[in-house]
């Protein structure tokens, strides 16, 4: 009978855990439609905490005015220009696709010109490989252009119906960002106390997470924006049509490891050379190699200070997986999940190493001598 109260407490605790899991799941289902704006609001609140602290100084410690001032600066300095660029890019994309439909790219002429510039050995190898016939490629490209134009036109028609949803998501994101800027540190401390792990492990995991967010957004996002701006200016000087569109495309490619910004400036430079615009093509290739692609190596150490320790191939796989799973937010969410995964396993390894070291110290204090591997010698050799 003495075990009956203890068993009742265990059943009550298990029932409470089940209720907590169900309520948490229901909460996740309810907020899921706003998962992306909430994610971006949380990341923005983390990144702009220094701005909020400066605003807190200017407002003499008043948290509400400081958060409102920070939010106003973020909106007008970052979000309004971003929306303007998005509008311009959409217009340039529609114009470019319409021009390509009216005057399709003559791949056969380009190929013949490039084919004639190659050495005879290379031309023979291409002919033997069957790459000389580009008629099918040209036909397929024209089909893709037609499909793309129809898709963009359909999206343009549906902008009016989707505007309300966009404005609602934007409003929710800004509203949540206000409170995360104001109360983010306090919310973080509450969450750490509620996490069912040791406080030291929770603190280390939180520090790793903040470092990963900082490296992902500053060391990847900012660098990609700089590379996109450099590509836009370079292509604009070279006279490439829709330079702003290709600059934005460069930003997206720069976010993906291995591929990088070269996926835009390299074809653009070669296209200019084949089109007979020699100095423009050479200019784009030289600036792309020595300036655009080198910006990553110059800016990342300045912005981040050190690497996140995530291998490029993991970033590539998680970025592409995030894109396929949740869309544009996957560009950031994929590397963040990868970083948290590696950080969690790294902390587990460090914890086990610390436990093993503590056990060795206890054995040393008890008078039992151990070797370097932690094993005690045979009894005849002890002493």
C-alpha positions as CSV (number, residue, x, y, z in Angstrom):
1,X,0.0,0.0,0.0
2,X,3.0,2.3,0.5
3,X,3.7,2.3,-3.2
4,X,0.1,3.4,-4.1
5,X,0.6,7.2,-3.7
6,X,3.9,7.0,-5.6
7,X,2.2,5.1,-8.5
8,X,-0.6,7.7,-8.5
9,X,1.9,10.5,-8.8
10,X,3.6,8.8,-11.7
11,X,0.2,8.3,-13.5
12,X,-0.7,12.0,-12.9
13,X,2.7,13.1,-14.2
14,X,2.4,10.9,-17.3
15,X,-1.2,12.2,-17.9
16,X,0.1,15.8,-17.6
17,X,2.9,15.1,-20.2
18,X,0.3,13.7,-22.6
19,X,-1.9,16.8,-22.2
20,X,1.1,19.0,-22.6
21,X,2.1,17.2,-25.8
22,X,-1.4,17.4,-27.2
23,X,-1.8,21.1,-26.4
24,X,1.7,21.9,-27.9
25,X,0.7,20.0,-31.1
26,X,-2.6,21.9,-31.3
27,X,-0.7,25.2,-30.8
28,X,1.8,24.3,-33.6
29,X,-1.1,23.5,-36.0
30,X,-2.9,26.8,-35.2
31,X,0.2,29.0,-35.8
32,X,1.5,27.0,-38.8
33,X,-0.1,29.4,-41.4
34,X,2.1,32.1,-39.9
35,X,5.2,30.0,-39.4
36,X,7.3,31.8,-42.0
37,X,6.6,35.4,-40.7
38,X,7.2,34.2,-37.2
39,X,10.5,32.6,-38.2
40,X,11.7,35.8,-39.9
41,X,10.5,37.9,-37.0
42,X,12.5,35.8,-34.6
43,X,15.6,35.9,-36.7
44,X,15.3,39.7,-37.2
45,X,14.8,40.2,-33.5
46,X,18.0,38.3,-32.8
47,X,20.0,40.2,-35.5
48,X,18.7,43.7,-34.5
49,X,19.1,43.4,-30.8
50,X,22.2,45.8,-30.9
51,X,20.0,48.3,-32.7
52,X,17.3,47.9,-30.0
53,X,19.9,48.4,-27.3
54,X,21.1,51.6,-28.9
55,X,17.5,52.8,-29.2
56,X,17.1,51.9,-25.5
57,X,19.9,54.3,-24.7
58,X,18.4,57.1,-26.8
59,X,15.0,56.7,-25.2
60,X,16.5,56.6,-21.7
61,X,15.5,53.0,-20.9
62,X,11.9,53.1,-22.0
63,X,11.4,49.8,-23.7
64,X,8.2,50.4,-25.7
65,X,9.5,53.6,-27.5
66,X,12.9,51.8,-28.1
67,X,11.2,48.8,-29.7
68,X,9.0,51.1,-31.8
69,X,11.9,53.2,-32.9
70,X,13.9,50.1,-33.9
71,X,10.9,48.6,-35.8
72,X,10.5,51.9,-37.7
73,X,14.1,52.0,-38.7
74,X,14.0,48.3,-39.8
75,X,10.8,49.0,-41.8
76,X,11.9,52.1,-43.7
77,X,15.6,51.3,-44.1
78,X,15.3,47.6,-45.0
79,X,11.8,46.5,-45.8
80,X,10.6,49.4,-48.0
81,X,13.7,49.2,-50.3
82,X,13.4,45.4,-50.4
83,X,9.7,45.7,-51.6
84,X,10.7,48.3,-54.2
85,X,13.5,46.0,-55.5
86,X,11.1,43.1,-55.7
87,X,8.6,45.2,-57.7
88,X,11.3,46.3,-60.1
89,X,12.6,42.7,-60.5
90,X,9.1,41.4,-61.3
91,X,8.7,44.1,-64.0
92,X,12.1,43.3,-65.5
93,X,11.4,39.6,-65.5
94,X,8.1,40.1,-67.4
95,X,9.8,42.4,-70.0
96,X,12.7,40.0,-70.5
97,X,10.5,37.0,-71.0
98,X,8.3,39.0,-73.5
99,X,11.4,40.0,-75.4
100,X,12.7,36.5,-75.5
101,X,9.4,35.3,-76.9
102,X,9.4,37.9,-79.6
103,X,13.1,37.3,-80.5
104,X,14.1,33.8,-79.4
105,X,17.7,33.2,-78.6
106,X,19.4,31.7,-81.6
107,X,21.4,29.0,-79.9
108,X,22.5,27.5,-83.2
109,X,24.2,30.7,-84.3
110,X,25.9,31.1,-80.9
111,X,27.0,27.5,-81.0
112,X,28.4,27.8,-84.5
113,X,30.3,30.9,-83.5
114,X,31.7,29.4,-80.3
115,X,32.4,26.1,-82.1
116,X,34.5,27.9,-84.7
117,X,36.6,29.6,-82.0
118,X,37.7,26.2,-80.5
119,X,40.8,24.2,-81.6
120,X,40.2,21.5,-84.2
121,X,40.8,18.7,-81.6
122,X,38.0,20.2,-79.4
123,X,35.7,20.6,-82.3
124,X,36.2,17.0,-83.4
125,X,35.5,15.8,-79.8
126,X,32.3,17.8,-79.6
127,X,31.1,16.5,-82.9
128,X,31.8,12.9,-81.9
129,X,30.0,13.3,-78.6
130,X,26.9,14.4,-80.5
131,X,26.7,17.9,-79.0
132,X,26.8,19.7,-82.3
133,X,23.0,19.5,-82.9
134,X,21.3,22.1,-80.8
135,X,18.0,22.2,-82.6
136,X,16.3,20.1,-79.9
137,X,17.8,22.3,-77.1
138,X,16.5,25.4,-78.8
139,X,13.0,24.0,-79.1
140,X,12.9,23.0,-75.5
141,X,14.2,26.4,-74.4
142,X,11.4,28.1,-76.3
143,X,8.9,25.8,-74.6
144,X,10.3,26.7,-71.2
145,X,10.2,30.4,-72.0
146,X,6.5,30.1,-73.0
147,X,5.7,28.2,-69.8
148,X,7.6,30.7,-67.7
149,X,5.8,33.6,-69.3
150,X,2.5,32.0,-68.6
151,X,3.4,31.3,-65.0
152,X,4.6,34.8,-64.3
153,X,1.5,36.2,-66.0
154,X,-0.7,34.0,-63.8
155,X,1.1,35.1,-60.7
156,X,0.7,38.7,-61.7
157,X,-3.1,38.2,-62.1
158,X,-3.2,36.5,-58.7
159,X,-1.3,39.3,-56.9
160,X,-4.6,41.1,-56.0
161,X,-6.1,38.0,-54.4
162,X,-2.8,37.3,-52.5
163,X,-2.2,40.8,-51.4
164,X,-4.4,40.5,-48.3
165,X,-2.6,37.4,-47.2
166,X,0.8,39.1,-47.7
167,X,-0.2,42.2,-45.8
168,X,-1.6,40.0,-43.0
169,X,1.6,38.0,-42.8
170,X,3.7,41.2,-42.9
171,X,1.6,42.8,-40.1
172,X,1.9,39.7,-37.9
173,X,5.6,39.5,-38.5
174,X,6.1,43.2,-37.5
175,X,3.8,42.9,-34.5
176,X,5.6,39.9,-33.2
177,X,9.0,41.5,-33.9
178,X,8.1,44.4,-31.7
179,X,7.6,42.2,-28.7
180,X,10.6,40.0,-29.5
181,X,12.8,43.1,-29.7
182,X,11.5,44.3,-26.4
183,X,11.2,41.0,-24.4
184,X,13.5,38.7,-26.4
185,X,16.1,38.3,-23.8
186,X,13.6,37.6,-21.0
187,X,11.7,35.1,-23.2
188,X,15.0,33.4,-24.0
189,X,15.8,33.0,-20.2
190,X,12.3,31.6,-19.5
191,X,12.6,29.1,-22.4
192,X,16.1,28.0,-21.1
193,X,14.7,27.4,-17.6
194,X,11.8,25.3,-19.1
195,X,14.0,23.1,-21.3
196,X,14.1,19.6,-19.7
197,X,18.0,19.4,-19.8
198,X,20.8,20.6,-17.6
199,X,21.1,24.3,-17.4
200,X,24.7,24.2,-18.5
201,X,23.8,22.2,-21.6
202,X,20.9,24.5,-22.4
203,X,23.1,27.6,-22.1
204,X,25.8,26.1,-24.4
205,X,23.1,25.1,-26.9
206,X,21.6,28.6,-26.8
207,X,25.0,30.2,-27.4
208,X,25.7,27.9,-30.3
209,X,22.3,28.7,-31.8
210,X,22.9,32.4,-31.6
211,X,26.3,32.0,-33.2
212,X,24.8,29.9,-36.0
213,X,22.1,32.5,-36.6
214,X,24.7,35.3,-36.7
215,X,27.0,33.3,-39.1
216,X,24.1,32.3,-41.3
217,X,22.5,35.7,-41.7
218,X,25.5,38.0,-41.5
219,X,28.2,35.7,-43.0
220,X,25.9,34.3,-45.7
221,X,23.0,36.7,-46.3
222,X,24.9,39.9,-46.1
223,X,27.7,38.5,-48.3
224,X,25.2,37.3,-50.8
225,X,23.5,40.8,-50.9
226,X,26.9,42.4,-51.5
227,X,27.7,40.0,-54.3
228,X,24.3,40.6,-55.9
229,X,24.9,44.4,-55.7
230,X,28.4,44.0,-57.3
231,X,26.9,41.8,-60.0
232,X,24.1,44.3,-60.7
233,X,26.6,47.2,-61.0
234,X,29.0,45.2,-63.2
235,X,26.2,44.0,-65.6
236,X,24.8,47.5,-65.7
237,X,28.1,49.0,-66.7
238,X,28.5,46.2,-69.4
239,X,25.1,47.1,-70.8
240,X,23.4,43.8,-70.0
241,X,19.5,44.1,-70.1
242,X,17.6,43.5,-66.9
243,X,20.8,43.9,-64.8
244,X,18.8,44.3,-61.6
245,X,17.0,41.0,-62.2
246,X,20.3,39.2,-62.7
247,X,21.7,40.9,-59.6
248,X,18.9,39.5,-57.5
249,X,19.4,36.0,-59.1
250,X,23.0,36.3,-58.1
251,X,22.0,36.8,-54.5
252,X,20.0,33.5,-54.5
253,X,22.9,31.6,-56.2
254,X,25.4,33.1,-53.8
255,X,23.4,31.6,-50.9
256,X,24.0,28.1,-52.2
257,X,27.4,26.7,-51.6
258,X,29.4,25.2,-54.4
259,X,27.3,27.0,-57.1
260,X,27.9,30.6,-55.9
261,X,27.6,33.9,-57.8
262,X,29.6,32.5,-60.7
263,X,26.5,30.8,-61.9
264,X,25.4,34.3,-63.1
265,X,28.4,36.4,-64.0
266,X,30.3,33.6,-65.8
267,X,27.5,32.8,-68.4
268,X,26.8,36.6,-68.7
269,X,30.5,37.2,-69.6
270,X,30.6,34.3,-72.0
271,X,27.4,35.5,-73.6
272,X,28.9,39.0,-74.2
273,X,32.0,37.5,-75.7
274,X,30.0,35.3,-78.1
275,X,27.8,38.2,-79.0
276,X,30.8,40.2,-80.2
277,X,30.9,42.6,-77.2
278,X,34.5,41.8,-76.4
279,X,35.5,44.4,-73.8
280,X,32.2,44.1,-72.0
281,X,32.6,40.3,-71.8
282,X,36.2,40.5,-70.6
283,X,35.2,43.2,-68.0
284,X,32.4,41.0,-66.6
285,X,34.7,38.0,-66.4
286,X,37.5,39.9,-64.7
287,X,35.3,41.7,-62.2
288,X,33.4,38.5,-61.5
289,X,36.5,36.5,-60.8
290,X,38.5,39.1,-58.9
291,X,35.8,41.1,-57.1
292,X,32.4,39.4,-57.0
293,X,33.6,35.9,-56.1
294,X,36.4,37.2,-53.8
295,X,33.9,39.2,-51.7
296,X,33.0,36.1,-49.8
297,X,36.6,35.5,-48.7
298,X,37.1,39.2,-47.7
299,X,33.8,39.9,-46.0
300,X,32.9,36.7,-44.2
301,X,35.8,36.8,-41.7
302,X,35.1,40.5,-41.0
303,X,31.3,39.9,-40.4
304,X,31.5,36.6,-38.6
305,X,35.0,36.3,-37.2
306,X,35.0,32.6,-37.4
307,X,33.4,29.8,-39.3
308,X,30.3,27.9,-38.0
309,X,32.1,24.6,-38.5
310,X,29.3,23.3,-40.9
311,X,30.8,21.6,-44.0
312,X,29.8,23.1,-47.3
313,X,28.2,19.9,-48.5
314,X,25.9,19.8,-45.5
315,X,24.9,23.4,-46.1
316,X,24.2,22.6,-49.8
317,X,22.0,19.6,-49.0
318,X,20.1,21.3,-46.2
319,X,19.6,24.5,-48.2
320,X,18.2,22.6,-51.2
321,X,16.1,20.4,-48.8
322,X,14.8,23.5,-47.0
323,X,13.8,25.1,-50.3
324,X,11.9,22.0,-51.4
325,X,10.2,21.6,-48.1
326,X,9.2,25.2,-47.0
327,X,10.1,27.4,-50.0
328,X,12.2,30.5,-49.8
329,X,12.5,30.4,-46.0
330,X,14.4,27.1,-46.4
331,X,17.4,29.1,-47.5
332,X,17.9,30.1,-43.9
333,X,16.0,27.3,-42.1
334,X,18.0,24.5,-43.7
335,X,21.5,25.7,-42.5
336,X,20.0,26.6,-39.1
337,X,18.7,23.1,-38.6
338,X,22.0,21.6,-39.8
339,X,23.9,23.9,-37.4
340,X,21.7,22.9,-34.4
341,X,22.0,19.2,-35.4
342,X,25.8,19.4,-35.4
343,X,25.9,21.6,-32.3
344,X,23.7,19.2,-30.3
345,X,25.9,16.2,-31.2
346,X,29.0,18.2,-30.5
347,X,27.7,19.2,-27.0
348,X,26.8,15.5,-26.3
349,X,30.4,14.5,-27.3
350,X,31.8,17.2,-25.0
351,X,29.6,16.2,-22.2
352,X,30.7,12.6,-22.4
353,X,34.3,13.6,-22.5
354,X,33.8,15.7,-19.4
355,X,32.1,12.8,-17.6
356,X,35.0,10.5,-18.6
357,X,37.5,13.0,-17.3
358,X,35.6,13.4,-14.0
359,X,35.6,9.6,-13.6
360,X,39.4,9.5,-14.2
361,X,39.9,12.2,-11.6
362,X,37.8,10.3,-9.1
363,X,39.8,7.1,-9.7
364,X,43.1,9.1,-9.2
365,X,41.8,10.5,-5.9
366,X,40.8,7.1,-4.7
367,X,44.4,5.8,-5.1
368,X,43.8,3.7,-8.2
369,X,46.3,4.6,-10.9
370,X,45.2,4.5,-14.4
371,X,47.0,4.7,-17.7
372,X,46.4,7.3,-20.5
373,X,43.4,5.3,-21.9
374,X,41.7,5.3,-18.5
375,X,42.3,1.6,-17.7
376,X,43.8,0.3,-14.4
377,X,47.0,-1.8,-14.7
378,X,47.0,-5.5,-13.5
379,X,47.2,-5.9,-9.8
380,X,50.8,-7.2,-9.9
381,X,51.9,-4.0,-11.5
382,X,50.1,-1.6,-9.2
383,X,52.0,0.6,-6.8
